[in-house]
Every structure is written in structure tokens, then in C-alpha cells.
Amino acid sequence: MSEPSKHSGGRHTAAALAFEKRMVSQLSEIFPKSAVEAATTQDVDLLTGDADYVGHTADGRRLVFEAKYLGERSRLPSAAYLQLASYKSHLEEVAGNVPPVVVLVVDSRVDPQTERTFAKSGIPVISLAESAAETRQRLRDALSRLAITIPELGAAPVDTQRFVGRCFIATPPTDSSESLRQTVIAPTLREAGYEIVGPEQRDADALSPSTLQSIQSADVIVLDMTGQHPNVLFVLGVAYASAKAVILLSQEPVTADLPSTAPVIQFDTSPEGRARLRARLRERLRATEHRTGLG
């Protein structure tokens, strides 16, 4: 739980702590795995920061919840956004390949502009409901808008009608990578509203004028870094030189020197691993849209 000093105004301390207690009670119902799983050292570290509750999901993810009691105030203080956005960036640096999802929970409705501001940094904002069932629905709706799927909340709806932009895919010329491209990467991109540009064949010449033109026309470049194939590394270099938005995937640790702004989505090819990859790819696409103004 948070220290009372996190909340401005001593007269609100009791109400703020009661609000946090109610939030923790509801979240324990929504994420029962957290109630029976002993807190890890990493959870303890999270809870000594800005987190008030860490929820464990069935697919191994963690949701970090920060409670903000507004009381009579009608708006979140501007410092709240800067604080939480900085905390989220810190988690992305230290929490490995699957950083926790950070969620802000408040005691009353916030205005749409505030929601949009937090959403640009991938942070959903929800108001705590009277029941866990209603809070679950609010959390699902907020995460769905960021294309984040959590098993306990149900699948996020996918809008197949919108056009967001163009995407170029670069994968190693192997059977497993081609299967991944056709059954996971490409369908996820199309569902998210992206037109796939570039050659369909896996052994296409990365140096050909048509391929280079496709890379230049793309808004987003998705690269499977598994094996660090020369063609994929070349496309990566062209993408960075052209200031393109880049999403990196890999089945193994990547030893290439990459900027800190390009975290790698690690995955495996099991059915569960492919499902997780689709979810992570949708999240990264939505974060890219918020950052670049696509869509």
C-alpha cells in the first residue's frame, strides 16, 4: 500500500487509504492468481516505488496499479502524469522483455483529454467502480483502447475496418520464420489496420530498388531479428537511417547494438507463445500510433 504522504491534504488521508483498500480488494478478485502467489522480489521492488498493487495474470504478465485519490479535486495534478510516465519508462528499462502494464486508478471520472494524455504514454486511466465486476469492465475497455489483451478481462476487440498505415516486414529466409510471418505477424498487422508493402517471397533481394522503395513507403517496419540475418540487419539500418518506426521481434537474445528506444519482443513458437506474440505486437503497434500520430 502507498504511504499517506503520496496524497496531498492531510484531511484526505483516511478517505485515500480507504479508497486504496477498496481498490486492492477488487483487484484481488479480478486477478486471483496474485492472491495465492507469493510476492516476488521484483514485486516488492515495484511496491516500494509508485505501485499500490501488482496483479499477476494467467499468461504471466504483471499489471502495476497506481491509486490516485482526487477527493474534491476535479482534475489530476499535472505532476501525476510526469511522475507515472517516468515510472513506466523506468519499468520498461529494468523489467526485461515483458514490462508490466501500468494502470492509473482514480476515485472519480476524469475528463477525456486527461485520458488521452495518459494513453499517449500507454497508461490507461480508470475510475474505481462500486463492484469488482464493473471495475473489470472499465479496465477491459481502457486496455482495449490500447490494444492490450488480458486473459482475466477477455479479448480486446479489434477494428478491422480502419486504415492506419503501411508496414514492411523483414524476416530470416527460413521455414519457421515464413510460417510466423504468414500465420502471426501479417494477420496481426492487417487486423490492426495496416497495409503490408514489399515482396511476399522470403528470399527477396533486400538491395533491390523495389524493396528499398517499399521500405521508404512504409510507416512501420517489423523485423524478426532471430539469427540476426544480414538481410534483416540491412533493412534495420535503412529503417533507422530513414527515421522509421521500428518493431523488433526475436526468439533469442539480440547481440546487435540497438538503441534503448527499440526494446525487443522475445517470443517462442509454441501455441501459447504465438498468442502472446500477437498480443505484444498489437500493443507495440498501438504505442507506435500514439507516438507517431498514425491512425
C-alpha positions in Angstrom: 0.0 0.0 0.0 1.0 3.6 -0.5 2.3 5.8 2.2 -0.2 8.6 3.2 2.4 11.2 2.1 1.6 10.3 -1.5 -1.7 12.1 -1.2 -1.9 15.9 -0.8 -4.0 17.2 2.0 -3.9 15.6 5.4 -7.7 15.6 5.7 -8.0 13.3 2.8 -5.6 10.6 4.3 -8.3 8.4 5.8 -10.5 8.5 2.7 -7.5 7.9 0.4 -6.4 4.9 2.4 -10.0 3.5 2.3 -10.1 4.1 -1.4 -6.8 2.1 -1.9 -8.1 -0.7 0.3 -11.2 -1.0 -1.8 -9.1 -1.0 -5.0 -6.9 -3.8 -3.7 -9.9 -5.8 -2.6 -11.5 -5.6 -6.1 -8.2 -6.3 -7.9 -7.7 -9.3 -5.8 -11.0 -10.7 -7.1 -10.1 -9.8 -10.7 -6.6 -11.3 -10.5 -7.0 -14.3 -8.2 -3.5 -15.6 -9.2 -2.0 -12.7 -7.3 -3.8 -13.6 -4.1 -2.2 -17.1 -3.9 1.2 -16.3 -5.4 3.9 -15.2 -3.1 5.2 -11.8 -3.9 8.5 -11.9 -5.8 11.5 -9.8 -5.1 10.6 -7.8 -8.2 7.1 -7.2 -6.9 8.4 -5.9 -3.6 10.7 -3.5 -5.6 7.7 -2.4 -7.6 5.6 -1.8 -4.5 8.3 0.4 -3.0 8.0 2.7 -6.0 4.8 4.2 -7.3 2.8 1.0 -7.4 -0.1 0.3 -5.0 -0.9 -3.2 -6.3 0.8 -5.7 -8.6 -1.6 -8.1 -10.4 -0.4 -11.4 -11.9 -2.2 -12.6 -15.0 -2.8 -16.2 -16.2 -0.4 -15.6 -19.1 2.5 -14.5 -16.8 2.2 -10.7 -17.1 2.0 -8.2 -14.4 -0.2 -5.1 -14.1 1.1 -2.4 -11.9 -1.7 -0.3 -10.4 -1.2 3.2 -9.0 -4.0 4.7 -7.0 -4.8 8.5 -7.0 -7.4 9.8 -4.7 -8.8 13.1 -6.0 -11.4 13.8 -3.4 -13.0 17.2 -4.2 -10.5 17.9 -6.9 -11.9 17.7 -10.4 -8.7 17.2 -12.3 -5.5 15.2 -11.8 -2.5 17.4 -10.9 -0.1 17.8 -13.9 2.7 16.3 -11.9 0.8 13.0 -11.8 1.3 12.4 -15.5 5.0 13.2 -15.4 5.5 11.0 -12.4 3.7 8.0 -13.8 5.2 8.3 -17.3 8.7 8.5 -15.8 7.9 5.4 -13.7 6.6 3.5 -16.7 9.8 4.3 -18.7 11.9 3.1 -15.7 10.0 -0.2 -15.6 10.5 -0.7 -19.4 14.2 -0.4 -18.9 14.6 -2.7 -15.9 11.7 -5.2 -16.2 13.0 -7.3 -19.1 11.3 -8.2 -22.3 7.8 -8.1 -20.9 7.5 -5.0 -18.9 4.4 -4.6 -16.7 1.3 -2.8 -17.8 0.9 0.4 -15.7 -2.6 1.4 -14.9 -3.8 4.6 -13.0 -6.9 4.1 -10.8 -8.8 7.2 -9.6 -11.8 7.6 -7.4 -13.9 9.7 -9.9 -14.3 10.1 -13.6 -11.5 12.1 -15.4 -12.1 14.2 -18.5 -11.4 12.7 -22.0 -8.4 15.0 -22.5 -6.7 13.6 -19.4 -7.4 10.0 -20.6 -5.8 10.8 -24.0 -2.8 12.4 -22.4 -2.0 9.3 -20.4 -2.9 7.0 -23.3 -0.2 8.6 -25.4 2.3 7.0 -23.0 0.4 3.7 -23.0 -1.1 4.3 -19.5 -4.9 3.6 -19.2 -6.9 5.6 -16.6 -9.9 4.1 -15.0 -12.2 5.2 -12.1 -12.9 2.5 -9.5 -16.4 1.2 -9.6 -18.6 0.1 -6.8 -18.1 -3.6 -7.7 -15.2 -5.7 -8.9 -17.3 -6.8 -12.0 -17.8 -3.2 -13.1 -14.2 -2.3 -12.4 -13.2 -5.3 -14.5 -15.3 -4.0 -17.4 -13.8 -0.5 -17.1 -10.3 -1.9 -17.1 -11.0 -4.1 -20.1 -12.4 -1.2 -22.0 -9.4 1.0 -21.2 -6.9 -1.7 -22.1 -8.8 -2.5 -25.3 -8.3 1.1 -26.5 -4.6 0.4 -26.2 -4.9 -3.0 -27.9 -3.8 -4.8 -24.6 -5.4 -8.2 -24.1 -5.5 -9.7 -20.6 -7.0 -13.2 -20.1 -8.9 -12.3 -17.0 -10.6 -9.5 -18.7 -11.5 -11.1 -22.1 -10.2 -10.5 -25.6 -9.7 -6.9 -26.8 -12.0 -6.1 -29.7 -10.1 -5.5 -33.0 -11.2 -2.9 -35.5 -10.7 -4.4 -38.9 -12.2 -1.5 -40.9 -9.7 1.3 -40.2 -6.6 2.1 -42.2 -3.7 3.1 -40.1 -0.7 3.0 -42.4 1.8 0.8 -44.3 4.1 -1.8 -42.8 7.2 -3.6 -44.2 8.1 -7.0 -42.7 11.6 -8.4 -42.7 12.2 -12.0 -41.6 15.0 -14.5 -42.0 14.7 -16.8 -45.0 13.7 -19.9 -43.0 10.6 -22.1 -43.0 9.8 -21.3 -39.4 10.1 -17.5 -39.9 8.0 -17.7 -43.0 5.3 -19.6 -41.1 5.5 -17.0 -38.4 5.1 -14.2 -40.9 2.1 -15.8 -42.6 0.2 -17.0 -39.5 1.0 -14.4 -36.9 2.8 -11.2 -38.0 0.9 -10.4 -41.2 -2.6 -11.3 -39.9 -2.0 -9.2 -36.7 -0.9 -6.2 -38.8 -3.9 -6.5 -41.2 -6.3 -6.8 -38.2 -4.8 -3.6 -36.8 -5.4 -1.7 -40.0 -2.0 -1.9 -41.7 -1.4 -2.5 -45.4 1.6 -4.7 -45.9 4.1 -3.5 -48.5 7.1 -5.1 -50.0 7.9 -8.5 -51.5 6.0 -11.5 -50.4 8.7 -14.1 -51.1 11.1 -14.7 -48.2 14.3 -14.7 -50.4 13.7 -11.3 -51.9 16.8 -9.2 -52.5 16.9 -6.6 -49.8 19.1 -4.4 -52.0 16.7 -4.3 -55.0 15.2 -0.9 -55.9 11.7 -2.1 -55.4 12.4 -3.4 -51.9 14.1 -0.1 -50.9 11.2 1.8 -52.3 8.8 -0.4 -50.2 10.8 0.3 -47.0 10.7 4.1 -47.8 7.0 4.0 -48.3 6.3 2.1 -45.0 5.2 3.9 -41.8 6.3 1.0 -39.6 9.0 -1.7 -40.1 8.6 -5.0 -38.3 11.8 -7.2 -38.2 12.3 -10.7 -36.9 15.9 -10.5 -35.5 16.2 -14.2 -34.8 19.6 -15.3 -36.1 20.4 -11.7 -37.0 20.3 -12.5 -40.7 22.3 -10.0 -42.8 19.2 -9.0 -44.9 17.2 -8.2 -41.8 20.1 -6.2 -40.3 20.4 -4.3 -43.6 16.7 -3.4 -43.5 17.1 -2.3 -39.9 19.9 0.0 -40.9 17.8 1.5 -43.7 14.9 1.9 -41.3 16.9 3.8 -38.7 18.6 5.9 -41.4 15.1 6.9 -42.6 13.8 7.6 -39.1 11.1 4.9 -39.5 9.2 3.5 -36.6 10.7 0.0 -35.8 9.3 -3.0 -34.0 11.8 -5.8 -33.3 11.0 -9.5 -32.6 13.3 -12.3 -31.7 13.3 -15.9 -30.4 16.7 -15.3 -28.8 18.7 -12.5 -27.1 19.9 -10.0 -29.7 23.6 -9.1 -29.5 23.4 -6.3 -32.1 24.0 -2.8 -30.8 20.5 -1.4 -30.6 19.2 2.0 -29.2 17.4 1.9 -25.9 14.3 3.1 -27.7 14.0 -0.2 -29.5 13.1 -2.9 -27.0 12.9 -6.4 -28.5 9.8 -8.5 -28.1 11.1 -12.0 -27.3 8.8 -15.0 -28.1 8.6 -18.7 -28.7 6.8 -20.6 -31.3 4.5 -22.7 -29.1 0.8 -22.0 -29.5 0.9 -20.0 -26.2 4.0 -18.2 -27.4 2.4 -17.2 -30.7 -0.7 -15.9 -28.9 1.4 -13.8 -26.6 3.4 -12.5 -29.6 0.1 -11.4 -31.3 -0.9 -9.5 -28.1 2.5 -7.9 -27.7 2.7 -6.9 -31.3 -0.8 -5.3 -31.1 0.3 -3.3 -28.0 3.5 -2.1 -29.7 1.6 -1.1 -32.8 -0.8 0.9 -30.7 2.0 2.6 -28.8 3.7 3.4 -32.1 0.5 5.0 -33.4 0.2 7.2 -30.3 3.9 8.2 -30.6 3.9 9.0 -34.3 0.3 10.2 -34.8 -0.7 7.3 -37.1 -4.3 6.3 -37.4 
